[in-house]
């Protein structure tokens, strides 16, 4: 079989109603493969109109006819390709970034040019999942990237995507995560933006937790926007609460997904992921929140200070004024765990309801106050006072209403109008004592069994918190979901893992 490397050929597009989960994969009929010297696994340059990408070949005898190229839903989601449209194809060589990955695997240092090539090939789907997995293993192993290489990687992650420019003073806050219900971000955005400070907040969806900020805010308003739409929102109201757009550090999503499949969460990868997005968003002033606890994402002070040093190093390299705040985490923040329950907690704080979770409010004020002082807009020592007043006088809630309205939600929604799962189950204390611990990871796991974050109305409401005395029979927490199957899964889970520890 002759290999026609460098020779172009043409096939017509055919939409297939199948999701593979692994873009960019296409299918070509076995007869066309023999005709053009193509085998399964080959990479092809895929060119139509004025656009170009790289795809991986699967072979079929039944899904499509000869003369056509089968396109799965992943590629059709990104590109508007019509049935019958003529596609120009060409067999391509393996990307040069493979050599750089091999170099790193044997322990050699990489230049910025080499790292940029790897990241670019990840973003443009020139590297498959297995090749990315080797890169992750080499880059984030115990003796992986040096600090200079971490800087190169962060820069490459940002600069292979879109770079925003919102002005000379652009604020942001980010948490390393691991605490269920720690949904301070929307509150902080509203407080800080109400002071006239630009705050373009992009947030993630949950990977292993019960809800990410994007999942939660989506209960109140849409969060998916294109780059031009984000810029338009910021121009009008100086802030937003959106899910990261497709072209913001585009390689990051693939790296995160494969890291999750490998069941690894290297701290350096987490810092690179966070900081690359800050660079892309044009952030100038940044607060990093690192909660530390046995069942949080960062379990020890030693690891927290390790992370702090990397954040400060990268902040300095990118000229982002950065402050890292480390705090002890005894348990979840807020009462609601799961998108709808966390959204209700946020509104209760914003609307200053009597039943609002004060730990969520106080932490939001603390972080917002530090960010206000960091920007220099508020004098040192007055940040928390200003933040609290913005909640009390309604300025923050007014700004939150602007965000909800411009993003397509109902700005007049009341906290008690948020719908929760109709199927619920109360869990009571089986003995008297004091709550000594709440297991964050187990709490998130039970919420996921209930259906969170995909089922917005699912989750757990905590009636008691760490340190509180309880009597046998006291109500500890309530499970919410939308099906008895989900409830039974969660109840079976509770037989195997604990959430509350009473001593």
PyMOL commands that set and color helices and strands:
alter all, ss='L'
color gray80, all
select helices_A, chain A and resi 30-36+73-78+97-105+112-123+129-139+147-159+185-193+213-217+227-237+251-261+267-280+301-317+339-350+358-375+383-392+395-406+415-417+440-450+484-494
alter helices_A, ss='H'
color red, helices_A
select strands_A, chain A and resi 8-15+25-29+43-48+51-60+68-71+86-91+171-175+199-203+239-243+285-292+321-328+336-337+423-428+433-438+459-462+469-470+475-481+500-502
alter strands_A, ss='S'
color yellow, strands_A
deselect
rebuild
show_as cartoon
